[in-house]
Amino acid sequence: MALKTVNDSSLSAIADAIRAKTGKSDAIAFPNGFVDEIEGIETKDDDESEPLVITDFSYFHDNGARLDLLGKIDTSQGTKFKYMFNACTSITTIPLIDTAKGIDFSRMFANCYELETIQSIVTINGESFEGMFANCKKLTSIPVISLAKGTDFGNMFVGCQSITEVHNLNMNKGTSFYSMFSSCTGIVSVGFLDTTSGTNFNKMFAGCTSLESVYGLITDNAENLEGLFDRCENLVTVQILATQNAKYFGSMFYGCKKLQNIPTFNTSNGEDFSLMFYGCSELTSMYGIDLGKATNSANMFNGCSNLTTVTFIGGTPASLASTVFKNCTALTTINVP
């Protein structure tokens, strides 16, 4: 396989640090050239040796390139760890590394399909956790990490099929939670997630086919709730959600075929309601939906075969889509303002 010349920004910091030690100025081929140069660096006696210091570890072990280098490199000054172990498909555990100064952890362990355990990771300064554990299919629990300064949690655990519970996560500065737990097919319950500042909850739990209950999810500032519980086919109960600022409700409960009761929530600013309750075949009644600002209500209740009564409140929309009650074969009463 042809060697890849170091010429992108994600590897330049590492190459510069190596050249500073060797005194050379030549380009270094990745990954084998890195290994050869590091092994050729003359070191002092053990008590006087200085570790190679790097701040940017982005893509460093992408696709599993030379994991053995970790023992030779000091990570304590690192601030960027994005994609560090991406696609290391054969590893089952990660050695302890110093990440105390880390800010960007996005996709750090993405696509580590065999990863089962992760030792404690210090993330007290972390801001981006986007896709950090994406598709870690064998990871059974959420590692103990600090999320207090995080802002982006999108796709953080997407595809983590072996996680069964999610509780007590402090993410109160986070704004983006899109697809955070999407396709986590093993999750049964969710509780006490501090998402106070969240605005984007698009598909946060989409495809969580084992999910039965949700409580303690804070959505006071939510603008986008599209697909929040899309295809959560075993979802039975949903907490009262603060949705007064939300505009997008499309597919919010799409395919939640066991959902029988939905608490009243504020939809006064809602615009998109398309497919909101599509296929909720056990739903029998709905009260308190405000469609005053609705621009799209297509297939809103399509397939709600046991729905008998719907009561709208607030403003009256200019028009409703012709498919809003499609296949609602038991519907007898529609109450409008």
C-alpha positions as CSV (number, residue, x, y, z in Angstrom):
1,M,0.0,0.0,0.0
2,A,1.4,3.5,-0.9
3,L,2.5,5.6,2.0
4,K,0.6,8.8,2.6
5,T,2.8,12.0,2.7
6,V,2.2,14.2,5.7
7,N,0.6,17.3,4.3
8,D,-2.8,17.8,6.0
9,S,-3.3,20.0,9.0
10,S,-4.4,17.2,11.3
11,L,-0.9,15.6,11.1
12,S,1.3,18.6,10.6
13,A,1.6,19.3,14.4
14,I,2.9,15.7,15.0
15,A,5.3,16.0,12.1
16,D,6.6,19.3,13.3
17,A,7.2,17.9,16.8
18,I,9.2,15.0,15.3
19,R,11.3,17.3,13.1
20,A,12.0,19.5,16.1
21,K,13.5,16.5,17.8
22,T,15.4,15.1,14.8
23,G,16.5,18.4,13.3
24,K,15.4,17.3,9.9
25,S,13.1,19.2,7.5
26,D,12.0,16.5,5.1
27,A,8.4,15.4,4.7
28,I,7.5,12.3,6.7
29,A,5.4,9.4,5.3
30,F,2.4,8.3,7.4
31,P,2.2,6.1,9.3
32,N,5.4,4.0,9.0
33,G,7.6,7.1,8.5
34,F,6.4,8.5,11.8
35,V,7.3,5.3,13.6
36,D,10.8,5.1,12.1
37,E,11.6,8.7,13.0
38,I,10.3,8.4,16.5
39,E,12.2,5.2,17.1
40,G,15.3,6.9,15.8
41,I,15.2,9.8,18.2
42,E,18.1,9.6,20.7
43,T,16.9,9.8,24.2
44,K,18.7,10.8,27.4
45,D,19.0,8.5,30.4
46,D,15.7,7.5,31.8
47,D,15.8,10.0,34.6
48,E,16.5,12.9,32.1
49,S,14.4,11.9,29.1
50,E,11.8,14.3,27.8
51,P,8.6,13.0,26.2
52,L,7.5,14.1,22.8
53,V,4.8,16.8,23.4
54,I,1.9,17.2,21.0
55,T,-1.3,19.2,21.3
56,D,-3.3,17.9,18.3
57,F,-4.0,14.2,18.2
58,S,-6.7,14.5,15.5
59,Y,-6.8,11.4,13.3
60,F,-3.7,10.1,15.0
61,H,-4.7,6.5,15.1
62,D,-7.3,6.7,12.3
63,N,-8.0,3.2,11.1
64,G,-5.8,1.6,13.8
65,A,-2.4,2.9,12.6
66,R,0.3,1.9,15.2
67,L,-1.5,2.0,18.5
68,D,1.8,1.1,20.1
69,L,3.0,4.7,19.7
70,L,0.9,5.7,22.7
71,G,3.5,4.6,25.1
72,K,6.1,6.9,23.5
73,I,4.0,10.1,23.3
74,D,2.9,12.5,26.1
75,T,-0.8,13.4,25.6
76,S,-1.1,15.7,28.6
77,Q,-0.9,18.8,26.5
78,G,-3.4,17.6,24.0
79,T,-6.5,19.8,23.3
80,K,-7.8,18.1,20.1
81,F,-8.6,14.4,20.2
82,K,-11.1,14.2,17.4
83,Y,-11.1,11.0,15.4
84,M,-8.1,9.8,17.4
85,F,-9.1,6.2,17.5
86,N,-11.6,6.3,14.6
87,A,-12.2,2.9,12.9
88,C,-9.8,1.0,15.2
89,T,-12.1,-1.9,14.6
90,S,-10.2,-4.7,16.4
91,I,-9.5,-3.0,19.8
92,T,-11.6,-4.0,22.8
93,T,-10.2,-1.6,25.4
94,I,-8.3,1.7,25.3
95,P,-5.2,2.3,27.4
96,L,-5.3,5.2,29.9
97,I,-4.3,8.5,28.4
98,D,-4.1,12.0,29.8
99,T,-6.9,14.1,28.2
100,A,-7.3,16.7,31.0
101,K,-6.8,19.6,28.6
102,G,-8.9,18.2,25.8
103,I,-11.5,20.5,24.2
104,D,-12.5,18.6,21.1
105,F,-13.5,14.9,21.5
106,S,-15.6,14.6,18.4
107,R,-15.6,11.1,16.9
108,M,-12.7,10.1,19.2
109,F,-13.8,6.5,19.4
110,A,-16.2,6.4,16.4
111,N,-16.6,3.0,14.6
112,C,-14.6,1.1,17.2
113,Y,-17.0,-1.8,16.7
114,E,-15.3,-4.2,19.2
115,L,-14.7,-1.7,21.9
116,E,-16.2,-3.0,25.2
117,T,-14.7,-1.0,28.0
118,I,-13.1,2.5,28.3
119,Q,-11.1,3.5,31.3
120,S,-12.0,6.8,33.0
121,I,-11.4,9.8,30.6
122,V,-10.9,13.3,32.0
123,T,-13.1,15.6,29.9
124,I,-13.6,18.5,32.3
125,N,-12.7,21.0,29.5
126,G,-14.5,19.2,26.7
127,E,-16.8,21.3,24.5
128,S,-17.4,19.1,21.4
129,F,-18.5,15.5,22.0
130,E,-20.1,15.0,18.5
131,G,-20.1,11.4,17.6
132,M,-17.6,10.5,20.3
133,F,-18.7,6.9,20.7
134,A,-20.7,6.6,17.4
135,N,-21.2,3.0,16.4
136,C,-19.4,1.4,19.4
137,K,-21.7,-1.5,19.1
138,K,-20.4,-3.5,22.0
139,L,-20.0,-0.7,24.5
140,T,-22.4,-1.7,27.3
141,S,-22.4,1.5,29.5
142,I,-21.7,5.2,29.3
143,P,-18.2,5.9,30.6
144,V,-17.8,8.2,33.6
145,I,-16.9,11.5,31.9
146,S,-17.6,15.2,32.6
147,L,-20.0,16.8,30.1
148,A,-20.6,20.0,32.0
149,K,-18.9,22.3,29.5
150,G,-20.1,20.5,26.4
151,T,-22.1,22.3,23.7
152,D,-22.4,19.7,20.9
153,F,-23.6,16.2,21.7
154,G,-25.0,15.3,18.3
155,N,-24.5,11.6,17.3
156,M,-22.6,11.0,20.5
157,F,-23.8,7.5,21.1
158,V,-25.6,6.8,17.8
159,G,-25.6,3.1,17.0
160,C,-24.4,2.0,20.5
161,Q,-26.6,-1.0,20.5
162,S,-25.5,-2.6,23.8
163,I,-26.3,0.4,26.1
164,T,-29.5,-0.3,28.1
165,E,-29.9,2.7,30.3
166,V,-29.2,6.4,30.2
167,H,-29.5,8.4,33.4
168,N,-28.2,11.5,35.2
169,L,-26.2,13.3,32.6
170,N,-25.4,16.9,33.2
171,M,-25.3,18.6,29.8
172,N,-26.9,21.9,30.8
173,K,-24.7,24.0,28.4
174,G,-25.4,21.8,25.4
175,T,-27.4,23.2,22.6
176,S,-27.3,20.4,20.0
177,F,-28.5,16.8,20.8
178,Y,-29.4,15.7,17.3
179,S,-29.4,11.9,17.0
180,M,-27.5,11.6,20.3
181,F,-28.9,8.1,21.0
182,S,-30.3,7.3,17.6
183,S,-30.4,3.6,16.8
184,C,-29.4,2.6,20.4
185,T,-31.7,-0.4,20.1
186,G,-30.9,-1.7,23.6
187,I,-31.9,1.4,25.6
188,V,-35.0,0.6,27.7
189,S,-35.3,3.7,29.9
190,V,-34.1,7.3,30.0
191,G,-34.1,9.6,32.9
192,F,-32.8,12.9,34.3
193,L,-30.9,14.4,31.4
194,D,-30.1,18.0,32.1
195,T,-30.5,19.5,28.6
196,T,-31.6,23.0,29.8
197,S,-30.0,24.9,27.0
198,G,-30.9,22.5,24.2
199,T,-32.4,23.8,21.0
200,N,-32.0,20.9,18.6
201,F,-33.4,17.5,19.6
202,N,-33.8,16.2,16.1
203,K,-34.0,12.4,16.1
204,M,-32.4,12.3,19.6
205,F,-33.9,8.9,20.3
206,A,-34.9,7.8,16.8
207,G,-34.8,4.1,16.3
208,C,-34.5,3.2,20.0
209,T,-36.8,0.3,19.4
210,S,-36.6,-1.0,23.0
211,L,-37.2,2.3,24.7
212,E,-40.3,2.1,27.0
213,S,-40.2,5.3,29.1
214,V,-38.7,8.7,29.2
215,Y,-38.6,11.1,32.1
216,G,-36.6,14.1,33.2
217,L,-35.8,15.4,29.7
218,I,-35.7,19.2,29.7
219,T,-36.9,20.8,26.5
220,D,-37.8,24.3,27.6
221,N,-35.7,26.0,24.9
222,A,-36.2,23.4,22.2
223,E,-36.9,24.6,18.6
224,N,-36.5,21.4,16.7
225,L,-38.2,18.2,18.0
226,E,-38.5,16.6,14.7
227,G,-38.2,12.8,14.9
228,L,-37.5,12.9,18.6
229,F,-39.0,9.5,19.2
230,D,-39.2,8.3,15.6
231,R,-39.7,4.5,15.5
232,C,-39.6,4.0,19.2
233,E,-42.0,1.2,18.7
234,N,-42.1,0.0,22.4
235,L,-42.5,3.5,23.9
236,V,-45.5,3.4,26.3
237,T,-45.2,6.6,28.4
238,V,-43.9,10.1,27.8
239,Q,-43.4,12.8,30.3
240,I,-44.9,16.3,30.0
241,L,-42.6,18.2,27.7
242,A,-42.1,21.9,27.7
243,T,-42.4,22.7,24.0
244,Q,-43.6,26.3,23.9
245,N,-40.7,27.4,21.7
246,A,-40.7,24.5,19.3
247,K,-41.4,25.0,15.6
248,Y,-40.7,21.5,14.2
249,F,-42.8,18.5,15.4
250,G,-42.6,16.4,12.2
251,S,-42.4,12.7,12.8
252,M,-42.0,13.3,16.5
253,F,-43.8,10.1,17.5
254,Y,-43.6,8.4,14.1
255,G,-44.3,4.6,14.4
256,C,-44.8,4.7,18.2
257,K,-47.3,1.9,17.9
258,K,-47.6,1.2,21.7
259,L,-48.1,4.8,22.8
260,Q,-51.6,5.1,24.3
261,N,-51.5,8.5,26.1
262,I,-49.7,11.6,25.3
263,P,-49.7,14.5,27.8
264,T,-50.9,17.9,26.7
265,F,-48.0,20.1,25.5
266,N,-47.7,23.5,24.0
267,T,-47.6,23.6,20.2
268,S,-48.6,27.3,19.7
269,N,-45.4,28.1,17.8
270,G,-45.4,24.9,15.8
271,E,-45.1,25.1,12.0
272,D,-44.3,21.5,10.8
273,F,-46.6,18.7,12.1
274,S,-46.2,16.3,9.2
275,L,-46.2,12.6,10.2
276,M,-46.2,13.7,13.9
277,F,-48.3,10.7,15.1
278,Y,-48.0,8.5,12.0
279,G,-48.7,4.9,12.9
280,C,-49.6,5.4,16.6
281,S,-52.2,2.7,16.3
282,E,-52.9,2.5,20.1
283,L,-53.6,6.2,20.5
284,T,-57.2,6.7,21.4
285,S,-57.6,10.4,22.0
286,M,-55.7,13.7,21.6
287,Y,-56.4,16.9,23.4
288,G,-54.7,20.4,23.3
289,I,-53.0,20.5,19.9
290,D,-52.6,24.1,18.7
291,L,-52.2,24.3,14.9
292,G,-52.6,28.1,14.7
293,K,-49.2,28.6,12.9
294,A,-49.1,25.2,11.1
295,T,-47.8,25.2,7.6
296,N,-47.5,21.4,7.1
297,S,-49.9,18.9,8.7
298,A,-49.6,16.2,6.1
299,N,-50.3,12.7,7.5
300,M,-50.2,14.0,11.0
301,F,-52.4,11.2,12.3
302,N,-52.2,8.8,9.4
303,G,-52.6,5.2,10.6
304,C,-53.9,6.1,14.1
305,S,-56.5,3.3,13.7
306,N,-57.9,3.5,17.3
307,L,-58.1,7.3,17.5
308,T,-61.7,8.3,18.3
309,T,-61.4,12.0,19.4
310,V,-59.2,14.9,18.6
311,T,-59.5,18.3,20.3
312,F,-57.7,21.3,18.8
313,I,-57.1,24.5,20.9
314,G,-55.8,28.0,20.2
315,G,-55.6,29.4,16.7
316,T,-57.2,27.8,13.7
317,P,-54.9,27.0,10.8
318,A,-55.7,28.4,7.3
319,S,-56.0,24.9,6.1
320,L,-55.3,21.3,7.0
321,A,-53.8,18.7,4.7
322,S,-56.2,16.3,3.2
323,T,-54.2,13.4,4.6
324,V,-54.1,14.7,8.2
325,F,-56.6,12.0,9.4
326,K,-55.9,9.4,6.7
327,N,-56.6,5.8,7.8
328,C,-58.1,7.0,11.1
329,T,-60.9,4.4,10.8
330,A,-62.3,4.8,14.3
331,L,-62.4,8.6,14.4
332,T,-65.8,10.0,15.4
333,T,-65.2,13.4,16.9
334,I,-63.1,16.4,15.9
335,N,-63.3,19.5,18.2
336,V,-62.0,22.8,16.8
337,P,-61.8,26.3,18.5
